[in-house]
Amino acid sequence: MSNLEAEVVVCGAGIAGIAVAYELAVKRGVKGVVLLEQDAPLSLTSDKSTECYRNWWPVKPPERPGDAGTHGPDGAMISLMNRSIERLEQIARESDNRIGLGRRGYLYATAEAGKVPVLLEAAENAARMGAGPLRLHDGNGESYVPAPAHGFEGQPDGADLITGKALIRRHFPYLAEDTVAVLHARRAGWFSAQQLGMWMLEQARAHGVRLVRGRVTGVQTTAGRVSAVEARREDGSAFIVRTPCFVNAAGPMQKAVGRMLGVEIPVFAELHLKMSFPEHLGVVPREAPMLIWADEVRLPWSPEEREMLAEEPSTRWLLEPFPPGVHCRPDGHGESNTLIVLYNYHLQPLEPRFPLPADPHYADVALRGMARMIPGLGRYFEKAPKPWIDGGYYVKTRENRPLIGPLGVEGAYLVGALSGFGVMAACAAGELLAAHILGDPLPEYAPAFRLERYQDPEYLQALERFGDGAQL
């Protein structure tokens, strides 16, 4: 292959890079877009996700009048996600719902009475910022409308907070009996990320996007702006793509690619795994929403197991409290009985490496953690079906907002730090980055995701007031 020329080179054919190429070529008519990827498209982390979406991004309340709590850090995320969900719904309609978009929602549950006011305040804040209205259900009435098992049209947005015990038992009898409240975020659900990515890629290639296999090894600049991208094929041979525009959509490798331009991208990576197994006992109904436990968890070990775990320093940590957030959802159609379970307790920053580091305890921790919310899963403790475990990296900024916009060198752009929301944010992120590249009008939320925000003293002060990772 001889050296190439392109109007835009996108580094990375994960869901974010494909979304950028799709937006540029299909929606805005840009010719000469090259997707540069060393592996198969959608194969590094995009196909390892939970494949879910939500516009539920509650914000911490302000500490005092005028504080950043009145407008962020998550209000901008609600706007971004609302736009991305609009685009997902458009693609579902255009493709005869090839992507399998559904809208069962996210169900957060708690057994702690003290958490109810927290959920209420979070929902009120989210409603004020555009996530949709809050509906309260504290009795046994019929005003709560469950989500359908399939489809997404004609469903409510916002959230339902249910504190009536009988109502919780009627609709969610599989939850722990000590559950005191559930919050059902409604503009949420899941879809096939692989089908979304392939549909956009097919459309993009039909509009002239070229998918080129190669690993980016450098970015050349001339007179302070991007002029070419250096790459290497699998056989070791080098080639160059001459271009005035380079997009860093390298996912877990975005920090290393940024350094090729002399830009230090302020992100870190966390390891996130997921487990799936055949849930043949039917403990979790196939029509269930995403189920999330909002409380800390002490794993339900037997007395004998606790004694054994306490004997070894390497296993004592399994007796300690685990963070909130263990979650699961049914997966598949028809006769499928697959259950996906995720528990993100690997929170220490680390350098991405492949293959992923092993965690021999993950399946046990995830299953037992989920059993705190859904006790019937305890029937699998003695003889669980063989699980399938995979995962990837959440690449995050300190406040867990993405980076979408110019990269600090003329002609260079970034779509990154998409953390655990890459597949759900990809459509809006691609649209926003394309607007930056072409100089088109930007939405109001665009400044919230620019790299330059870290040069704003007021923004940095707001981050200090919130603390890192300021999300409920």
DRENDO-1510 file (C-alpha; in Angstrom, 1 decimal, always signed):
<recs>
REC; n; res; u; v; w
REC; 1; MET; +0.0; +0.0; +0.0 .
REC; 2; SER; +1.4; +3.4; -0.9 .
REC; 3; ASN; +1.1; +6.4; +1.3 .
REC; 4; LEU; -2.4; +7.8; +1.6 .
REC; 5; GLU; -4.1; +11.2; +1.8 .
REC; 6; ALA; -7.2; +12.0; +3.8 .
REC; 7; GLU; -9.3; +15.0; +4.9 .
REC; 8; VAL; -9.6; +13.5; +8.3 .
REC; 9; VAL; -7.8; +10.6; +10.0 .
REC; 10; VAL; -9.6; +9.0; +13.0 .
REC; 11; CYS; -7.4; +6.9; +15.2 .
REC; 12; GLY; -9.5; +4.0; +16.5 .
REC; 13; ALA; -12.5; +2.1; +15.1 .
REC; 14; GLY; -14.2; +1.6; +18.4 .
REC; 15; ILE; -17.7; +2.9; +18.9 .
REC; 16; ALA; -16.5; +6.5; +19.4 .
REC; 17; GLY; -14.3; +6.6; +16.3 .
REC; 18; ILE; -16.9; +5.0; +14.1 .
REC; 19; ALA; -19.5; +7.5; +15.4 .
REC; 20; VAL; -17.2; +10.4; +14.4 .
REC; 21; ALA; -16.6; +8.9; +10.9 .
REC; 22; TYR; -20.3; +8.3; +10.5 .
REC; 23; GLU; -21.2; +11.9; +11.5 .
REC; 24; LEU; -18.6; +13.4; +9.2 .
REC; 25; ALA; -19.3; +11.3; +6.1 .
REC; 26; VAL; -23.0; +10.3; +6.3 .
REC; 27; LYS; -24.5; +13.3; +8.1 .
REC; 28; ARG; -22.2; +16.1; +6.9 .
REC; 29; GLY; -20.9; +14.9; +3.6 .
REC; 30; VAL; -17.2; +15.0; +4.3 .
REC; 31; LYS; -15.1; +13.1; +1.8 .
REC; 32; GLY; -11.8; +11.5; +2.4 .
REC; 33; VAL; -12.3; +10.2; +6.0 .
REC; 34; VAL; -9.9; +7.4; +7.0 .
REC; 35; LEU; -10.5; +5.1; +10.1 .
REC; 36; LEU; -7.2; +3.8; +11.2 .
REC; 37; GLU; -7.4; +0.7; +13.4 .
REC; 38; GLN; -4.8; -1.9; +14.2 .
REC; 39; ASP; -7.4; -4.6; +15.1 .
REC; 40; ALA; -10.9; -5.5; +13.9 .
REC; 41; PRO; -13.4; -2.7; +14.4 .
REC; 42; LEU; -15.3; -2.7; +17.8 .
REC; 43; SER; -13.1; -5.4; +19.2 .
REC; 44; LEU; -11.0; -3.8; +22.0 .
REC; 45; THR; -13.5; -2.5; +24.5 .
REC; 46; SER; -16.7; -1.5; +22.6 .
REC; 47; ASP; -17.9; -5.1; +22.5 .
REC; 48; LYS; -17.2; -5.6; +26.2 .
REC; 49; SER; -19.8; -3.1; +27.5 .
REC; 50; THR; -23.1; -3.6; +29.3 .
REC; 51; GLU; -24.6; -2.0; +26.1 .
REC; 52; CYS; -26.9; +0.2; +28.2 .
REC; 53; TYR; -28.0; +3.8; +28.1 .
REC; 54; ARG; -29.5; +6.4; +30.4 .
REC; 55; ASN; -30.2; +10.1; +30.7 .
REC; 56; TRP; -30.1; +9.6; +34.5 .
REC; 57; TRP; -27.2; +11.7; +35.6 .
REC; 58; PRO; -28.1; +13.1; +39.1 .
REC; 59; VAL; -26.0; +15.9; +40.4 .
REC; 60; LYS; -24.8; +16.6; +43.9 .
REC; 61; PRO; -26.8; +19.4; +45.5 .
REC; 62; PRO; -25.0; +22.8; +45.9 .
REC; 63; GLU; -23.3; +23.3; +49.2 .
REC; 64; ARG; -24.4; +27.0; +49.3 .
REC; 65; PRO; -26.2; +29.3; +46.9 .
REC; 66; GLY; -24.2; +29.9; +43.7 .
REC; 67; ASP; -22.2; +26.8; +44.0 .
REC; 68; ALA; -21.5; +24.5; +41.0 .
REC; 69; GLY; -24.2; +22.1; +42.3 .
REC; 70; THR; -26.8; +24.3; +40.6 .
REC; 71; HIS; -25.5; +23.5; +37.2 .
REC; 72; GLY; -23.0; +20.7; +37.2 .
REC; 73; PRO; -21.0; +18.7; +36.9 .
REC; 74; ASP; -23.7; +16.4; +35.6 .
REC; 75; GLY; -26.3; +18.8; +34.1 .
REC; 76; ALA; -24.3; +18.9; +31.0 .
REC; 77; MET; -24.2; +15.1; +30.9 .
REC; 78; ILE; -28.0; +15.0; +30.9 .
REC; 79; SER; -28.1; +17.3; +27.9 .
REC; 80; LEU; -25.4; +15.2; +26.1 .
REC; 81; MET; -27.2; +12.0; +26.9 .
REC; 82; ASN; -30.6; +13.3; +25.9 .
REC; 83; ARG; -29.2; +14.2; +22.5 .
REC; 84; SER; -27.4; +10.8; +22.2 .
REC; 85; ILE; -30.6; +9.0; +23.0 .
REC; 86; GLU; -32.5; +11.0; +20.4 .
REC; 87; ARG; -29.9; +9.9; +17.8 .
REC; 88; LEU; -30.1; +6.3; +19.0 .
REC; 89; GLU; -33.9; +6.4; +18.5 .
REC; 90; GLN; -33.5; +7.8; +15.0 .
REC; 91; ILE; -31.1; +5.0; +14.1 .
REC; 92; ALA; -33.5; +2.4; +15.6 .
REC; 93; ARG; -36.3; +3.8; +13.4 .
REC; 94; GLU; -34.1; +4.0; +10.2 .
REC; 95; SER; -32.7; +0.5; +10.7 .
REC; 96; ASP; -36.0; -1.2; +11.6 .
REC; 97; ASN; -34.5; -1.4; +15.1 .
REC; 98; ARG; -31.6; -3.6; +14.0 .
REC; 99; ILE; -29.9; -2.3; +17.1 .
REC; 100; GLY; -32.6; -3.8; +19.4 .
REC; 101; LEU; -33.2; -0.6; +21.3 .
REC; 102; GLY; -35.4; -1.2; +24.4 .
REC; 103; ARG; -36.5; +1.1; +27.2 .
REC; 104; ARG; -37.0; -0.9; +30.4 .
REC; 105; GLY; -35.2; +1.6; +32.5 .
REC; 106; TYR; -32.7; +1.5; +35.4 .
REC; 107; LEU; -34.1; +0.4; +38.8 .
REC; 108; TYR; -32.1; +1.6; +41.8 .
REC; 109; ALA; -33.0; -0.1; +45.1 .
REC; 110; THR; -32.1; +0.5; +48.7 .
REC; 111; ALA; -32.7; -1.1; +52.1 .
REC; 112; GLU; -31.6; +2.0; +54.0 .
REC; 113; ALA; -34.3; +4.4; +55.0 .
REC; 114; GLY; -31.7; +7.1; +55.1 .
REC; 115; LYS; -31.1; +6.8; +51.4 .
REC; 116; VAL; -34.7; +7.7; +50.5 .
REC; 117; PRO; -34.2; +11.5; +50.9 .
REC; 118; VAL; -31.0; +11.2; +49.0 .
REC; 119; LEU; -32.7; +9.5; +46.1 .
REC; 120; LEU; -35.5; +12.0; +46.2 .
REC; 121; GLU; -33.2; +15.0; +46.1 .
REC; 122; ALA; -31.1; +13.5; +43.3 .
REC; 123; ALA; -34.3; +12.9; +41.3 .
REC; 124; GLU; -35.5; +16.4; +41.9 .
REC; 125; ASN; -32.2; +17.8; +40.7 .
REC; 126; ALA; -32.1; +15.6; +37.7 .
REC; 127; ALA; -35.6; +16.6; +36.8 .
REC; 128; ARG; -34.7; +20.3; +37.1 .
REC; 129; MET; -31.9; +19.8; +34.6 .
REC; 130; GLY; -33.9; +18.1; +31.9 .
REC; 131; ALA; -34.0; +14.3; +32.8 .
REC; 132; GLY; -37.8; +14.4; +33.0 .
REC; 133; PRO; -40.4; +14.7; +35.8 .
REC; 134; LEU; -40.3; +12.8; +39.1 .
REC; 135; ARG; -43.4; +10.8; +40.1 .
REC; 136; LEU; -43.9; +9.7; +43.7 .
REC; 137; HIS; -45.6; +6.5; +44.7 .
REC; 138; ASP; -45.9; +6.0; +48.4 .
REC; 139; GLY; -49.1; +3.9; +48.5 .
REC; 140; ASN; -50.7; +1.0; +46.8 .
REC; 141; GLY; -52.3; +3.0; +43.9 .
REC; 142; GLU; -52.1; +2.2; +40.2 .
REC; 143; SER; -50.3; +5.3; +39.0 .
REC; 144; TYR; -47.0; +3.5; +38.5 .
REC; 145; VAL; -46.8; +2.1; +34.9 .
REC; 146; PRO; -44.2; -0.7; +34.5 .
REC; 147; ALA; -41.9; -0.6; +31.5 .
REC; 148; PRO; -42.7; -3.0; +28.6 .
REC; 149; ALA; -40.4; -5.9; +27.8 .
REC; 150; HIS; -39.7; -4.6; +24.3 .
REC; 151; GLY; -39.7; -1.4; +22.3 .
REC; 152; PHE; -39.0; +2.2; +23.2 .
REC; 153; GLU; -41.8; +4.3; +21.7 .
REC; 154; GLY; -44.4; +6.1; +23.8 .
REC; 155; GLN; -42.7; +5.5; +27.1 .
REC; 156; PRO; -42.4; +8.1; +30.0 .
REC; 157; ASP; -39.2; +9.8; +30.8 .
REC; 158; GLY; -38.1; +11.1; +34.2 .
REC; 159; ALA; -38.3; +8.7; +37.1 .
REC; 160; ASP; -40.6; +7.0; +39.5 .
REC; 161; LEU; -39.7; +6.8; +43.2 .
REC; 162; ILE; -41.7; +4.0; +44.9 .
REC; 163; THR; -41.7; +3.8; +48.7 .
REC; 164; GLY; -44.9; +1.9; +49.1 .
REC; 165; LYS; -43.8; -1.6; +50.3 .
REC; 166; ALA; -46.8; -3.4; +48.8 .
REC; 167; LEU; -46.2; -1.7; +45.4 .
REC; 168; ILE; -42.6; -2.7; +45.4 .
REC; 169; ARG; -43.5; -6.3; +46.2 .
REC; 170; ARG; -46.2; -6.4; +43.5 .
REC; 171; HIS; -43.9; -5.3; +40.7 .
REC; 172; PHE; -40.5; -6.5; +42.0 .
REC; 173; PRO; -41.1; -9.5; +44.2 .
REC; 174; TYR; -37.7; -10.9; +43.5 .
REC; 175; LEU; -36.0; -8.0; +45.3 .
REC; 176; ALA; -34.7; -8.4; +48.9 .
REC; 177; GLU; -37.6; -8.2; +51.4 .
REC; 178; ASP; -36.0; -5.4; +53.3 .
REC; 179; THR; -36.0; -3.1; +50.3 .
REC; 180; VAL; -37.6; +0.2; +51.4 .
REC; 181; ALA; -37.5; +2.2; +48.1 .
REC; 182; VAL; -36.8; +1.8; +44.4 .
REC; 183; LEU; -36.2; +4.6; +41.9 .
REC; 184; HIS; -37.0; +3.7; +38.3 .
REC; 185; ALA; -35.2; +6.0; +35.8 .
REC; 186; ARG; -37.3; +5.7; +32.7 .
REC; 187; ARG; -35.3; +7.1; +29.7 .
REC; 188; ALA; -32.9; +4.2; +30.0 .
REC; 189; GLY; -32.5; +0.7; +28.7 .
REC; 190; TRP; -30.1; -1.2; +26.5 .
REC; 191; PHE; -29.4; -2.1; +22.9 .
REC; 192; SER; -26.8; -4.0; +20.8 .
REC; 193; ALA; -23.6; -1.9; +20.7 .
REC; 194; GLN; -22.2; -4.2; +18.2 .
REC; 195; GLN; -25.1; -3.8; +15.8 .
REC; 196; LEU; -25.1; +0.0; +16.3 .
REC; 197; GLY; -21.4; +0.1; +15.6 .
REC; 198; MET; -21.6; -2.1; +12.5 .
REC; 199; TRP; -24.6; -0.2; +11.2 .
REC; 200; MET; -22.8; +3.1; +11.4 .
REC; 201; LEU; -19.7; +1.6; +10.0 .
REC; 202; GLU; -21.6; +0.2; +7.0 .
REC; 203; GLN; -23.3; +3.5; +6.4 .
REC; 204; ALA; -19.9; +5.3; +6.7 .
REC; 205; ARG; -18.1; +3.0; +4.3 .
REC; 206; ALA; -21.0; +3.4; +1.8 .
REC; 207; HIS; -20.3; +7.2; +1.9 .
REC; 208; GLY; -16.6; +6.8; +1.2 .
REC; 209; VAL; -15.0; +6.2; +4.6 .
REC; 210; ARG; -11.9; +4.0; +4.3 .
REC; 211; LEU; -11.1; +1.5; +7.0 .
REC; 212; VAL; -7.3; +1.0; +7.1 .
REC; 213; ARG; -5.5; -1.5; +9.2 .
REC; 214; GLY; -2.5; -0.1; +11.1 .
REC; 215; ARG; -1.2; +1.1; +14.4 .
REC; 216; VAL; -0.6; +4.8; +14.8 .
REC; 217; THR; +3.0; +5.4; +15.7 .
REC; 218; GLY; +3.3; +9.2; +15.4 .
REC; 219; VAL; +1.7; +12.4; +14.3 .
REC; 220; GLN; +3.6; +14.9; +12.3 .
REC; 221; THR; +3.1; +18.7; +12.5 .
REC; 222; THR; +4.2; +21.4; +10.2 .
REC; 223; ALA; +4.2; +25.1; +11.3 .
REC; 224; GLY; +2.3; +24.1; +14.4 .
REC; 225; ARG; -0.5; +22.1; +12.8 .
REC; 226; VAL; -1.2; +18.5; +12.0 .
REC; 227; SER; +0.2; +17.4; +8.6 .
REC; 228; ALA; +0.5; +13.6; +8.6 .
REC; 229; VAL; -0.1; +10.5; +10.6 .
REC; 230; GLU; +2.6; +7.8; +10.9 .
REC; 231; ALA; +1.4; +4.2; +11.1 .
REC; 232; ARG; +2.6; +0.6; +11.0 .
REC; 233; ARG; +1.0; -2.5; +9.5 .
REC; 234; GLU; +0.8; -5.8; +11.2 .
REC; 235; ASP; +3.7; -7.1; +9.1 .
REC; 236; GLY; +5.9; -4.2; +10.5 .
REC; 237; SER; +5.9; -2.1; +7.4 .
REC; 238; ALA; +5.4; +1.7; +7.9 .
REC; 239; PHE; +3.2; +4.1; +6.0 .
REC; 240; ILE; +2.0; +7.7; +6.2 .
REC; 241; VAL; -1.4; +9.3; +5.8 .
REC; 242; ARG; -1.1; +12.9; +4.9 .
REC; 243; THR; -3.9; +14.9; +6.5 .
REC; 244; PRO; -4.7; +18.3; +8.0 .
REC; 245; CYS; -7.0; +16.8; +10.6 .
REC; 246; PHE; -6.4; +14.0; +13.2 .
REC; 247; VAL; -8.9; +12.6; +15.7 .
REC; 248; ASN; -7.7; +10.8; +18.8 .
REC; 249; ALA; -10.4; +8.2; +19.4 .
REC; 250; ALA; -8.0; +5.6; +20.8 .
REC; 251; GLY; -10.0; +4.5; +23.8 .
REC; 252; PRO; -7.7; +3.0; +26.4 .
REC; 253; MET; -4.7; +4.2; +24.5 .
REC; 254; GLN; -5.9; +7.8; +24.2 .
REC; 255; LYS; -3.3; +9.0; +26.7 .
REC; 256; ALA; -0.4; +7.4; +24.8 .
REC; 257; VAL; -1.7; +8.8; +21.5 .
REC; 258; GLY; -2.0; +12.3; +23.0 .
REC; 259; ARG; +1.7; +12.2; +24.0 .
REC; 260; MET; +2.6; +11.8; +20.3 .
REC; 261; LEU; +1.4; +15.4; +19.9 .
REC; 262; GLY; +3.1; +16.5; +23.2 .
REC; 263; VAL; -0.3; +16.8; +24.9 .
REC; 264; GLU; -0.8; +15.2; +28.4 .
REC; 265; ILE; -4.4; +14.2; +28.6 .
REC; 266; PRO; -5.6; +14.3; +32.2 .
REC; 267; VAL; -7.2; +10.9; +32.4 .
REC; 268; PHE; -6.7; +7.6; +34.3 .
REC; 269; ALA; -7.9; +4.1; +33.7 .
REC; 270; GLU; -9.9; +1.7; +35.9 .
REC; 271; LEU; -10.3; -2.0; +35.2 .
REC; 272; HIS; -14.0; -3.0; +34.8 .
REC; 273; LEU; -15.1; -6.6; +34.4 .
REC; 274; LYS; -18.5; -8.2; +33.6 .
REC; 275; MET; -19.8; -11.7; +34.1 .
REC; 276; SER; -22.5; -13.5; +32.2 .
REC; 277; PHE; -24.0; -16.9; +32.9 .
REC; 278; PRO; -27.0; -19.1; +32.0 .
REC; 279; GLU; -29.6; -18.1; +34.7 .
REC; 280; HIS; -31.5; -21.3; +34.2 .
REC; 281; LEU; -33.5; -21.1; +37.4 .
REC; 282; GLY; -35.4; -18.0; +36.3 .
REC; 283; VAL; -34.7; -16.0; +39.4 .
REC; 284; VAL; -34.5; -12.7; +37.5 .
REC; 285; PRO; -37.6; -12.3; +35.2 .
REC; 286; ARG; -36.7; -11.9; +31.5 .
REC; 287; GLU; -38.7; -8.6; +31.4 .
REC; 288; ALA; -36.8; -7.1; +34.3 .
REC; 289; PRO; -35.1; -3.6; +34.0 .
REC; 290; MET; -31.5; -3.0; +34.8 .
REC; 291; LEU; -31.3; -3.7; +38.5 .
REC; 292; ILE; -28.8; -1.7; +40.7 .
REC; 293; TRP; -28.2; -2.0; +44.4 .
REC; 294; ALA; -27.6; +1.4; +45.9 .
REC; 295; ASP; -26.2; +0.2; +49.3 .
REC; 296; GLU; -22.8; -1.1; +50.5 .
REC; 297; VAL; -22.6; -4.9; +50.4 .
REC; 298; ARG; -21.2; -7.5; +52.8 .
REC; 299; LEU; -20.9; -10.6; +50.8 .
REC; 300; PRO; -23.1; -13.4; +52.1 .
REC; 301; TRP; -20.6; -16.1; +53.1 .
REC; 302; SER; -21.4; -19.0; +55.3 .
REC; 303; PRO; -19.7; -19.1; +58.8 .
REC; 304; GLU; -17.3; -21.8; +57.6 .
REC; 305; GLU; -16.4; -19.7; +54.5 .
REC; 306; ARG; -15.9; -16.6; +56.6 .
REC; 307; GLU; -13.5; -18.5; +58.9 .
REC; 308; MET; -11.6; -19.9; +56.0 .
REC; 309; LEU; -11.3; -16.5; +54.3 .
REC; 310; ALA; -10.2; -14.8; +57.5 .
REC; 311; GLU; -7.2; -17.2; +57.8 .
REC; 312; GLU; -5.4; -15.8; +54.8 .
REC; 313; PRO; -4.2; -12.2; +54.3 .
REC; 314; SER; -4.8; -12.6; +50.6 .
REC; 315; THR; -8.5; -13.3; +51.1 .
REC; 316; ARG; -9.5; -11.2; +54.2 .
REC; 317; TRP; -10.5; -8.3; +51.9 .
REC; 318; LEU; -13.5; -10.5; +50.8 .
REC; 319; LEU; -15.0; -10.0; +54.3 .
REC; 320; GLU; -14.9; -6.2; +54.1 .
REC; 321; PRO; -17.7; -4.0; +52.9 .
REC; 322; PHE; -18.0; -3.6; +49.1 .
REC; 323; PRO; -19.1; -0.4; +47.5 .
REC; 324; PRO; -22.6; +0.2; +46.2 .
REC; 325; GLY; -23.5; -0.3; +42.6 .
REC; 326; VAL; -23.6; -4.1; +41.8 .
REC; 327; HIS; -26.0; -4.4; +38.9 .
REC; 328; CYS; -27.4; -6.9; +36.5 .
REC; 329; ARG; -29.7; -7.3; +33.5 .
REC; 330; PRO; -31.2; -10.1; +31.4 .
REC; 331; ASP; -29.5; -10.5; +28.0 .
REC; 332; GLY; -30.7; -12.0; +24.7 .
REC; 333; HIS; -34.0; -12.8; +23.1 .
REC; 334; GLY; -36.3; -15.8; +22.7 .
REC; 335; GLU; -35.0; -18.8; +24.6 .
REC; 336; SER; -32.0; -17.0; +26.0 .
REC; 337; ASN; -31.6; -17.2; +29.8 .
REC; 338; THR; -28.3; -15.2; +30.0 .
REC; 339; LEU; -27.9; -12.8; +32.9 .
REC; 340; ILE; -25.1; -10.2; +32.9 .
REC; 341; VAL; -23.7; -9.1; +36.3 .
REC; 342; LEU; -21.3; -6.3; +36.8 .
REC; 343; TYR; -19.6; -5.2; +40.0 .
REC; 344; ASN; -17.1; -2.3; +39.6 .
REC; 345; TYR; -15.0; -2.6; +42.7 .
REC; 346; HIS; -11.6; -2.3; +40.9 .
REC; 347; LEU; -11.3; +1.4; +41.5 .
REC; 348; GLN; -7.6; +1.9; +41.7 .
REC; 349; PRO; -6.0; +3.7; +38.7 .
REC; 350; LEU; -3.7; +1.5; +36.5 .
REC; 351; GLU; -2.0; +1.5; +33.1 .
REC; 352; PRO; -4.1; -0.3; +30.5 .
REC; 353; ARG; -2.6; -3.6; +29.4 .
REC; 354; PHE; -3.9; -6.5; +27.3 .
REC; 355; PRO; -4.8; -9.2; +28.0 .
REC; 356; LEU; -6.7; -8.0; +31.0 .
REC; 357; PRO; -5.3; -8.8; +34.5 .
REC; 358; ALA; -7.1; -11.8; +35.9 .
REC; 359; ASP; -9.3; -11.6; +39.1 .
REC; 360; PRO; -9.9; -15.2; +40.3 .
REC; 361; HIS; -12.6; -13.9; +42.8 .
REC; 362; TYR; -14.6; -11.8; +40.4 .
REC; 363; ALA; -17.4; -14.3; +39.6 .
REC; 364; ASP; -17.9; -15.2; +43.3 .
REC; 365; VAL; -17.9; -11.5; +44.3 .
REC; 366; ALA; -20.3; -10.4; +41.5 .
REC; 367; LEU; -22.8; -13.2; +42.1 .
REC; 368; ARG; -22.8; -12.9; +45.9 .
REC; 369; GLY; -23.0; -9.1; +45.7 .
REC; 370; MET; -26.0; -9.4; +43.4 .
REC; 371; ALA; -27.6; -11.8; +45.7 .
REC; 372; ARG; -27.9; -9.1; +48.3 .
REC; 373; MET; -30.4; -7.4; +46.1 .
REC; 374; ILE; -31.9; -10.6; +44.6 .
REC; 375; PRO; -31.7; -13.3; +47.3 .
REC; 376; GLY; -32.9; -16.0; +44.9 .
REC; 377; LEU; -29.5; -15.9; +43.2 .
REC; 378; GLY; -28.1; -17.5; +46.3 .
REC; 379; ARG; -29.4; -20.8; +44.9 .
REC; 380; TYR; -26.4; -20.7; +42.6 .
REC; 381; PHE; -23.8; -20.5; +45.4 .
REC; 382; GLU; -23.2; -24.2; +45.7 .
REC; 383; LYS; -23.2; -25.0; +42.0 .
REC; 384; ALA; -23.1; -22.0; +39.7 .
REC; 385; PRO; -23.0; -22.5; +35.9 .
REC; 386; LYS; -19.7; -21.7; +34.3 .
REC; 387; PRO; -19.5; -17.9; +33.8 .
REC; 388; TRP; -18.0; -16.0; +31.0 .
REC; 389; ILE; -15.9; -13.1; +32.2 .
REC; 390; ASP; -14.6; -10.2; +30.0 .
REC; 391; GLY; -14.3; -6.5; +30.3 .
REC; 392; GLY; -12.2; -3.5; +29.6 .
REC; 393; TYR; -11.0; -0.2; +30.9 .
REC; 394; TYR; -13.0; +2.9; +32.0 .
REC; 395; VAL; -10.8; +5.9; +31.0 .
REC; 396; LYS; -11.9; +8.8; +33.1 .
REC; 397; THR; -11.3; +12.4; +34.0 .
REC; 398; ARG; -11.3; +13.3; +37.6 .
REC; 399; GLU; -15.0; +14.5; +37.5 .
REC; 400; ASN; -16.0; +11.7; +35.1 .
REC; 401; ARG; -16.9; +14.0; +32.2 .
REC; 402; PRO; -15.7; +13.1; +28.7 .
REC; 403; LEU; -13.2; +15.1; +26.6 .
REC; 404; ILE; -14.7; +16.1; +23.2 .
REC; 405; GLY; -13.1; +18.9; +21.2 .
REC; 406; PRO; -9.7; +20.4; +20.2 .
REC; 407; LEU; -6.7; +18.6; +21.5 .
REC; 408; GLY; -4.4; +21.6; +21.9 .
REC; 409; VAL; -2.5; +21.4; +18.5 .
REC; 410; GLU; -4.1; +22.9; +15.5 .
REC; 411; GLY; -5.9; +20.2; +13.5 .
REC; 412; ALA; -5.9; +17.7; +16.3 .
REC; 413; TYR; -9.1; +16.7; +18.2 .
REC; 414; LEU; -10.0; +14.3; +20.9 .
REC; 415; VAL; -13.1; +12.2; +21.7 .
REC; 416; GLY; -12.2; +10.3; +24.9 .
REC; 417; ALA; -12.6; +9.8; +28.6 .
REC; 418; LEU; -15.9; +8.1; +27.8 .
REC; 419; SER; -15.6; +6.1; +31.0 .
REC; 420; GLY; -18.4; +3.6; +31.3 .
REC; 421; PHE; -20.8; +5.5; +29.0 .
REC; 422; GLY; -19.0; +5.2; +25.7 .
REC; 423; VAL; -21.7; +3.3; +23.7 .
REC; 424; MET; -24.5; +5.4; +25.1 .
REC; 425; ALA; -22.7; +8.7; +24.4 .
REC; 426; ALA; -21.1; +7.8; +21.1 .
REC; 427; CYS; -23.8; +9.3; +18.8 .
REC; 428; ALA; -23.9; +12.7; +20.5 .
REC; 429; ALA; -20.1; +12.7; +21.0 .
REC; 430; GLY; -19.5; +12.0; +17.3 .
REC; 431; GLU; -21.9; +14.8; +16.4 .
REC; 432; LEU; -20.3; +17.3; +18.8 .
REC; 433; LEU; -16.8; +16.5; +17.6 .
REC; 434; ALA; -17.8; +16.8; +13.9 .
REC; 435; ALA; -19.2; +20.3; +14.7 .
REC; 436; HIS; -15.8; +21.2; +16.3 .
REC; 437; ILE; -13.9; +20.0; +13.2 .
REC; 438; LEU; -16.1; +21.7; +10.7 .
REC; 439; GLY; -16.6; +25.0; +12.6 .
REC; 440; ASP; -20.3; +24.4; +12.8 .
REC; 441; PRO; -22.5; +25.9; +15.6 .
REC; 442; LEU; -22.0; +24.2; +18.9 .
REC; 443; PRO; -24.6; +23.2; +21.4 .
REC; 444; GLU; -24.7; +24.9; +24.8 .
REC; 445; TYR; -23.2; +21.9; +26.6 .
REC; 446; ALA; -20.1; +21.9; +24.3 .
REC; 447; PRO; -17.8; +23.9; +26.7 .
REC; 448; ALA; -18.4; +21.4; +29.5 .
REC; 449; PHE; -16.4; +18.7; +27.6 .
REC; 450; ARG; -13.5; +20.7; +26.2 .
REC; 451; LEU; -10.0; +20.0; +27.4 .
REC; 452; GLU; -9.5; +23.7; +28.0 .
REC; 453; ARG; -11.9; +23.6; +31.0 .
REC; 454; TYR; -9.0; +22.6; +33.2 .
REC; 455; GLN; -7.5; +26.1; +32.5 .
REC; 456; ASP; -10.5; +27.8; +34.0 .
REC; 457; PRO; -9.9; +28.6; +37.7 .
REC; 458; GLU; -13.6; +28.8; +38.5 .
REC; 459; TYR; -14.1; +25.3; +37.1 .
REC; 460; LEU; -11.2; +23.9; +39.1 .
REC; 461; GLN; -12.5; +25.5; +42.3 .
REC; 462; ALA; -15.9; +23.9; +41.6 .
REC; 463; LEU; -14.2; +20.5; +41.2 .
REC; 464; GLU; -12.5; +21.0; +44.6 .
REC; 465; ARG; -15.8; +21.7; +46.2 .
REC; 466; PHE; -17.4; +18.6; +44.7 .
REC; 467; GLY; -14.4; +16.3; +45.0 .
REC; 468; ASP; -13.2; +13.9; +42.3 .
REC; 469; GLY; -15.7; +11.7; +40.6 .
REC; 470; ALA; -18.6; +13.9; +41.7 .
REC; 471; GLN; -21.5; +11.7; +41.0 .
REC; 472; LEU; -24.2; +10.3; +43.2 .
</recs>
